[in-house]
């Protein structure tokens, strides 16, 4: 079984450098990529239909066409006019895309992300969301494009790191404001409840492979297990345990599908007492045994 292939900014630099026919340039370093034009030929040349792991955070806006990828084992559909965010270490498989696909975006390393934001991370990017996408209005697209174009121009002109970092931070905060706007339009839960739920998911994403019990997350949030369970159920209409189990199952699927580790090794990595216990858990969540899932 093949190990899942990684895709880095270094590889992206090679791609854009080899596509001289692109009408507008792209700025790419080992820490930052500001791509003014990416099209279906780039997707076809590099991604094919195999899953890849994207180590850096990515924000894209589709100018034209559509894209139907599998993102972290979830089928998605990105359409013209949509803003797309892919979190660090997302596993993506590009299944189908339109011939007229065209867009632009930016990618950044974890180090640059921290440097640009100087410890003040917008809630949208604190880790509780692995990916998201939503359509922009015409005026929102114009503003995002203007900010993106300015960042590209400044980077190409060799402006100071401070200037480029602040522009990158401004884009991240703008995307955060757009997300908050969508949440308000959707009539989601109160800010405090939503914030606690986001904190809970962030903890789950970071610790689910080691911590399976609700008590750990409640303690980390300074809440009682009963209150935290009630809050998560109220905000998401799902139990806290269901979120923990789903995160565990997702990690297990990735390990089964994209590594050569044995079931016993995966059980150990995900902190199950033994392979039999892990197999029983996986079958309860997915309806398949780990071996059956891997063979499929």
Secondary structure, 3 states (H helix, E strand, C coil): CCCCEEECHHHHHHHHHCCCCCCCCEEECCCEEEEEEEEHHHHHHHCCCCCEEECCEEEEEEEECEEEEEECCEECCEECCEEEEECCCEEEEEEEECCCCEEEEEEECHHHHHHHHCCCCCHHHCCCCCEEEEECCHHHHHHHHHHHHHHHHHHHCCCCHHHHHHHHHHHHHHHHHHHHHHHHHCCCCCHHHHHHHHHHHHHHHHHCCCCCCHHHHHHHCCCCHHHHHHHHHHHHCCCHHHHHHHHHHHHHHHHHHHCCCCHHHHHHHCCCCCHHHHHHHHHHHHCCCHHHHHHC
